[in-house]
Amino acid sequence: QVQLVESGGGLVQAGGSLRLSCAASRSIFTIDVMGWYRQAPGKQRELVTSTTSTGSTNYADSVKGRFTISRDNAKNTVYLQMNSLKSEDTAVYYCNARLFILSGKRDYWGQGTQVTVSS
């Protein structure tokens, strides 16, 4: 089991920055993939970025060069630094923890945090 608690969302003007945090209830060394997803109104949830337990990262094309995922292993926390925000970044952002198990994979989700970018 993994519990995830997100924080850091809010309202920001276009061009501004926000940092989201996701605190996990267990060592993130034991979690295969930590990621951030987002869901805008009327749209499907999409992957923003992810990081593996070995440190490799992956970014959606729409956020490359603007967003950065990082991890603090001592605090069991993953961060999402968002710079140069655009109105199209407005969404609910969800933290995800993925464990690979014998039968496949198991996903855990945070409660979500709203990010609103005003133009």
Steps between C-alpha positions, in 0.01 A plus 500: 500500500606856428330816619580818311435855616538785255540868574602821329226567249339838456431793274784655304530738210626383164878496497518432871621200696366248748651205679291197585598249766397140542581331829491120502424281800795270429852528369491609138799274441247215518267657243579409141364815337382830644316732268281801456185491290249771428139519395342808352120543487350282229830330423660170585766471766843528343853429609705812566823350624639199683813383673614147573668363809825500301465872424399505135238756404239544230310814394201572283598707197271781614699559820857426392732783593244653737428233761747305710437197716730437793511283805616531858555143611558597861157661516326242280379790290483570129474853367375654180651839424289677242639808329375717215148387570239531229121510517493154343682365807185560702386166638477284807841346556524152645799325650535135405701213643535188291617163625580217263373173642496143372152540352568836340498841662327676782433874499441728796371855470501812706190710552599754236587866522355775283728715289341798332697721264339831415582669172 
